[in-house]
């Protein structure tokens, strides 16, 4: 899965090494920030899974466990004003954008204090304040919407960039390619981030995609792409820096294929029988994004006690969010008629 990284050149569409096989080292502060942000997502998702099992969360619930390095690394490449939009595996993206864990968890449990007032649930949350333009339940819908965000940026003459996250399954949607075409024609500042976790909803990419190197999906539109180890937050951040700089320079869109892996099923109702337990355990043991950072910090003489303190702080935040989400009132019945547009 974590194969050699490569890029597709703008001029010829041919593969070439991008010099990113060994990503730049993080500073101590960057490592600690990455650890804390990834741990927040991991612990939050573990708690969400627990609440789902207890019946406190209904409907669909798609966990991000294993993929944390992608959104954390990409956020480190952004500046204030840049926008994020994604699909329905969205809890990690919201937390990385700085949205409050209490508001996210309360939305999962359908409470008044949730980001969509308890009416959207796991797959439909937004925060204009944090420039998070939603998790979207329709497969691939966020790609065209993210392209629209980039069009608005270009129209307004600012230098903001939009990030449109989608998975290997959504990559085969027709609207994705229509978006690619328009984005390149109009040189729109959008980074398309393909989170390739290998199985989409439950079918291996080798059985569902004729071209399994998703970084090449933009070749026919003359859009450059890179294939990145999405389990290494340093590699993600370095690739994000390159892609965002490309967009800010007015050169148009960029594609990043993040090779990653989800430890849980597609959703909480998926037993994931299409893969072996040994496969999952091997990825966890060899490539876990959080353990990679933790091991580097320990090698840099950061104490085990300091790392445990970070985990304790994160667990306190997550436990508080769960308490709030189970005790906050449900929305009043009158809310059924608000925020409805026709």
Helices and strands as residue ranges (DSSP letters): E 6-8, E 15-16, H 28-54, H 68-75, E 83-86, H 91-96, H 101-108, E 132-135, H 141-156, E 162-167, G 170-172, H 174-185, E 190-196, H 205-208, G 214-216, G 219-221, E 225-229, H 233-248, E 254-259, H 277-287, H 289-299, H 304-327, G 333-337
